[in-house]
Amino acid sequence: MEQKSAGWGSGLLGVIIFSGSLPATRVAVADFSPLFLTSARAVLAALLALALLAGWRQRRPGLSDMPRLGAVALGVVVGFPLLTALALQHMTAARSIVFIGLLPLATALFGVLRGGERPKVVFWLFAVLGAATVAAFALFQSEAGSLAGDLLMVAAVAVCGMGYAEGATLSRQLGGWQVISWALVLSLAPMTVLAVFTRPSVWSHIHLSAWIGLAYVSIFSMLVGFVFWYRGLALGGIAKVGQLQLLQPFFGLLLAGALLHEPIRWTMIAAALIVVLCVAGSKRFG
């Protein structure tokens, strides 16, 4: 019980950190291209991760760990950042944040497929209800986005759920921060090449807000948040603790309204409140 409580606490801290990711990305893509932003954040985070691994003298993962590390890198280092950056060219950060409410269901599904977990039936009822609430919101708020942006966000959620589940399973062997660190190091070379070829032609036009957005997604979204998130998933269970992501839209909407001055409609707040209740239900009965 104590271990599960620690998992929920660590997972919640990770969700709070991740909540600033989409608003920060929205700010950064105003001046950086999606490809450069994706590669640059991965390179900066990988350099920090490399320093941590060397400083703590962590053992290298074995060859048998490479497929899962590759899946983590593909899902959370490359796939999710790139797809969300592309999506945010077609929608507001507030709208994109609501799609994050689909992440718990995707994470739970991959937790079953790859992590061998078997949640109770009641858990799935709350998980589906939370996802259905998000889908209904997106459907009835179509004037605020576009089909291209919506599809990109759905794809981002799918690859991220895979990366979360694979990373959580592997973190039971290597440790939470070690998993994301090795995944970042694994992607360092190709991301460096991509960053060089997609760098801005004129740096003087980059606003301070874009640099701050890049710094946040590089340090917090790409590294620090995963330290707590993978630890939480490993201790408390991928499917169960993964439901905490239903809270991310609530935190993210507040940030989008406060920092970006984007309109926060009552329907957004209502959807966020419903998914909060789903988190409580999945924790209580899951």
C-alpha positions as CSV (number, residue, x, y, z in Angstrom):
1,M,0.0,0.0,0.0
2,E,2.8,2.4,0.9
3,Q,4.6,1.6,-2.4
4,K,1.4,2.3,-4.4
5,S,0.8,5.6,-2.6
6,A,4.4,6.6,-3.4
7,G,3.6,5.7,-7.0
8,W,0.5,7.9,-7.1
9,G,2.4,10.8,-5.6
10,S,5.3,10.5,-8.0
11,G,2.9,10.1,-10.9
12,L,0.9,13.2,-9.9
13,L,4.1,15.3,-9.8
14,G,5.0,14.1,-13.3
15,V,1.6,15.0,-14.6
16,I,1.8,18.5,-13.1
17,I,5.2,19.0,-14.9
18,F,3.8,17.6,-18.2
19,S,0.9,20.0,-18.0
20,G,3.1,22.9,-19.1
21,S,4.3,21.0,-22.2
22,L,1.7,21.9,-24.7
23,P,1.4,25.6,-23.7
24,A,5.2,25.8,-23.9
25,T,5.2,24.0,-27.3
26,R,2.5,26.4,-28.6
27,V,4.8,29.4,-27.7
28,A,7.9,27.8,-29.2
29,V,6.4,26.8,-32.6
30,A,5.6,30.5,-33.1
31,D,9.3,31.0,-34.0
32,F,10.7,27.5,-34.4
33,S,9.7,24.9,-36.9
34,P,8.2,21.7,-35.5
35,L,11.1,19.6,-36.8
36,F,13.7,21.9,-35.2
37,L,11.8,22.1,-31.9
38,T,11.4,18.3,-31.8
39,S,15.1,17.7,-32.5
40,A,16.5,20.6,-30.4
41,R,14.6,19.6,-27.3
42,A,15.8,16.0,-27.6
43,V,19.4,17.1,-28.1
44,L,19.4,19.4,-25.1
45,A,17.7,16.8,-22.9
46,A,20.0,14.1,-24.1
47,L,23.1,16.1,-23.2
48,L,21.7,16.6,-19.7
49,A,20.9,12.9,-19.5
50,L,24.3,11.9,-20.6
51,A,25.9,14.0,-17.9
52,L,23.6,12.4,-15.3
53,L,24.4,8.9,-16.4
54,A,28.1,9.6,-16.4
55,G,28.0,11.4,-13.1
56,W,26.2,8.5,-11.4
57,R,28.1,5.9,-13.3
58,Q,25.1,4.0,-14.4
59,R,25.5,0.6,-16.1
60,R,24.7,0.4,-19.8
61,P,21.5,-1.4,-20.8
62,G,21.9,-4.8,-22.3
63,L,21.1,-5.7,-25.9
64,S,17.8,-7.2,-24.9
65,D,16.7,-3.8,-23.5
66,M,17.4,-2.0,-26.8
67,P,14.0,-2.8,-28.5
68,R,12.1,-1.3,-25.6
69,L,14.4,1.6,-25.4
70,G,13.9,2.2,-29.1
71,A,10.1,2.1,-28.5
72,V,10.4,4.7,-25.7
73,A,12.6,6.9,-27.9
74,L,10.2,6.6,-30.9
75,G,7.1,7.3,-28.7
76,V,8.1,10.0,-26.3
77,V,11.3,11.5,-27.6
78,V,10.4,11.8,-31.3
79,G,6.8,10.8,-32.0
80,F,4.8,12.7,-29.4
81,P,6.8,16.0,-29.5
82,L,6.8,16.1,-33.3
83,L,3.1,15.2,-33.7
84,T,2.0,17.7,-31.1
85,A,4.2,20.5,-32.5
86,L,2.6,19.8,-35.9
87,A,-0.9,19.7,-34.4
88,L,-0.4,23.0,-32.6
89,Q,0.0,24.8,-35.9
90,H,-3.7,24.0,-36.5
91,M,-5.2,24.5,-33.1
92,T,-4.9,26.3,-29.8
93,A,-3.0,24.9,-26.9
94,A,-6.3,24.8,-24.9
95,R,-7.9,22.5,-27.4
96,S,-4.9,20.2,-27.8
97,I,-4.7,19.8,-24.0
98,V,-8.1,18.2,-23.9
99,F,-6.9,15.4,-26.2
100,I,-4.4,14.5,-23.5
101,G,-7.4,13.1,-21.7
102,L,-7.2,10.2,-24.1
103,L,-3.7,9.3,-22.9
104,P,-4.7,7.2,-19.8
105,L,-6.8,4.9,-22.0
106,A,-4.0,4.5,-24.5
107,T,-1.5,3.9,-21.7
108,A,-3.8,1.3,-20.0
109,L,-4.2,-0.6,-23.3
110,F,-0.5,-0.8,-23.9
111,G,0.0,-1.7,-20.2
112,V,-2.2,-4.7,-20.9
113,L,-0.6,-5.6,-24.2
114,R,3.1,-5.0,-23.2
115,G,3.1,-4.9,-19.4
116,G,1.0,-7.9,-18.6
117,E,-1.4,-6.0,-16.4
118,R,-5.0,-7.0,-15.9
119,P,-7.2,-4.2,-14.4
120,K,-10.7,-4.9,-13.1
121,V,-13.8,-4.3,-15.3
122,V,-14.9,-1.3,-13.2
123,F,-11.5,0.3,-14.0
124,W,-12.2,0.0,-17.7
125,L,-15.6,1.6,-17.3
126,F,-14.1,4.7,-15.7
127,A,-11.2,4.8,-18.3
128,V,-13.7,4.6,-21.2
129,L,-15.9,7.2,-19.7
130,G,-13.0,9.6,-19.3
131,A,-11.9,9.0,-22.9
132,A,-15.5,9.3,-24.2
133,T,-15.8,12.7,-22.4
134,V,-12.7,14.0,-24.2
135,A,-14.0,12.7,-27.6
136,A,-17.4,14.3,-27.1
137,F,-15.8,17.6,-26.2
138,A,-13.6,17.5,-29.3
139,L,-16.6,16.6,-31.5
140,F,-18.8,19.5,-30.3
141,Q,-16.0,22.0,-30.3
142,S,-15.0,21.5,-33.9
143,E,-15.0,25.2,-34.7
144,A,-12.0,25.7,-32.5
145,G,-9.7,23.3,-34.4
146,S,-9.3,21.4,-37.6
147,L,-9.4,17.8,-38.8
148,A,-5.7,17.7,-39.5
149,G,-4.9,19.0,-36.0
150,D,-7.3,16.5,-34.3
151,L,-5.9,13.5,-36.2
152,L,-2.3,14.6,-35.4
153,M,-3.2,14.8,-31.7
154,V,-4.8,11.3,-31.8
155,A,-1.7,9.9,-33.4
156,A,0.4,11.6,-30.8
157,V,-1.6,10.1,-28.0
158,A,-1.2,6.6,-29.5
159,V,2.6,6.7,-29.8
160,C,2.9,8.3,-26.4
161,G,0.8,5.6,-24.7
162,M,3.1,3.1,-26.2
163,G,6.2,4.9,-25.0
164,Y,4.8,5.3,-21.5
165,A,4.0,1.6,-21.2
166,E,7.3,0.4,-22.6
167,G,9.3,2.8,-20.4
168,A,7.4,1.9,-17.3
169,T,7.9,-1.8,-17.8
170,L,11.6,-1.3,-18.5
171,S,12.0,1.1,-15.5
172,R,11.4,-1.9,-13.2
173,Q,14.8,-3.2,-14.3
174,L,16.8,-0.1,-15.0
175,G,15.1,2.6,-12.9
176,G,12.8,5.4,-14.0
177,W,15.2,8.2,-14.8
178,Q,17.7,5.8,-16.3
179,V,15.1,4.6,-18.9
180,I,14.3,8.1,-20.2
181,S,18.0,9.1,-20.1
182,W,19.2,6.1,-22.1
183,A,16.3,6.6,-24.6
184,L,17.5,10.2,-25.0
185,V,21.1,9.2,-25.5
186,L,20.0,6.6,-28.1
187,S,18.3,9.3,-30.1
188,L,21.1,11.9,-29.7
189,A,22.9,11.3,-33.0
190,P,19.9,11.4,-35.4
191,M,18.3,14.3,-33.5
192,T,21.5,16.3,-33.7
193,V,21.7,15.8,-37.5
194,L,18.0,16.8,-37.8
195,A,18.6,19.9,-35.6
196,V,21.5,21.1,-37.8
197,F,19.5,20.8,-41.0
198,T,16.3,22.4,-39.7
199,R,17.9,25.2,-37.6
200,P,16.5,28.7,-38.2
201,S,18.2,30.7,-40.9
202,V,18.0,33.9,-38.9
203,W,18.4,33.6,-35.1
204,S,17.8,37.3,-34.3
205,H,14.1,36.9,-35.0
206,I,13.5,34.4,-32.3
207,H,11.6,35.9,-29.4
208,L,12.5,35.3,-25.8
209,S,9.2,33.5,-25.2
210,A,10.2,30.9,-27.8
211,W,13.5,30.3,-26.1
212,I,11.7,29.9,-22.7
213,G,9.3,27.4,-24.3
214,L,12.2,25.4,-25.8
215,A,14.0,25.4,-22.4
216,Y,10.9,24.1,-20.6
217,V,10.1,21.3,-23.0
218,S,13.8,20.3,-23.1
219,I,14.5,20.2,-19.4
220,F,11.1,19.5,-17.7
221,S,8.9,17.9,-20.4
222,M,11.7,15.7,-21.9
223,L,13.6,14.7,-18.8
224,V,12.6,15.9,-15.3
225,G,8.9,15.0,-15.7
226,F,9.8,11.4,-16.8
227,V,11.9,10.9,-13.7
228,F,8.7,11.1,-11.6
229,W,6.3,9.7,-14.2
230,Y,8.1,6.4,-14.9
231,R,8.7,5.9,-11.2
232,G,5.1,6.4,-10.5
233,L,4.0,3.9,-13.2
234,A,6.5,1.3,-12.1
235,L,5.4,1.5,-8.4
236,G,1.7,2.0,-8.7
237,G,0.9,0.1,-12.0
238,I,0.9,1.4,-15.6
239,A,-2.9,1.3,-16.1
240,K,-3.9,2.6,-12.7
241,V,-1.4,5.5,-12.2
242,G,-1.8,6.2,-15.9
243,Q,-5.3,7.5,-15.1
244,L,-3.7,10.5,-13.4
245,Q,-3.2,11.9,-17.0
246,L,-6.9,12.7,-17.0
247,L,-6.0,15.5,-14.6
248,Q,-3.5,17.0,-17.1
249,P,-6.1,18.8,-19.2
250,F,-7.3,20.5,-16.1
251,F,-3.9,21.8,-15.1
252,G,-3.0,22.5,-18.7
253,L,-6.1,24.6,-19.4
254,L,-5.4,26.8,-16.4
255,L,-1.9,27.4,-17.8
256,A,-3.1,28.1,-21.3
257,G,-5.5,30.6,-20.0
258,A,-3.1,32.3,-17.5
259,L,0.0,32.3,-19.7
260,L,-1.3,32.4,-23.3
261,H,-4.6,34.3,-22.6
262,E,-6.5,31.7,-24.6
263,P,-10.3,31.5,-24.0
264,I,-11.3,28.8,-21.5
265,R,-15.0,27.9,-22.3
266,W,-17.3,26.4,-19.7
267,T,-17.4,23.2,-21.8
268,M,-13.7,22.8,-21.3
269,I,-14.0,23.1,-17.6
270,A,-16.9,20.7,-17.5
271,A,-15.0,18.1,-19.5
272,A,-12.0,18.5,-17.2
273,L,-14.2,18.0,-14.1
274,I,-15.8,14.9,-15.4
275,V,-12.4,13.3,-16.1
276,V,-11.2,14.3,-12.6
277,L,-14.1,12.2,-11.3
278,C,-13.1,9.3,-13.5
279,V,-9.6,9.4,-12.0
280,A,-11.1,9.2,-8.5
281,G,-13.2,6.3,-9.6
282,S,-10.4,4.3,-11.3
283,K,-8.2,4.8,-8.2
284,R,-11.0,3.7,-5.8
285,F,-12.3,0.7,-7.8
286,G,-9.5,-0.2,-10.1
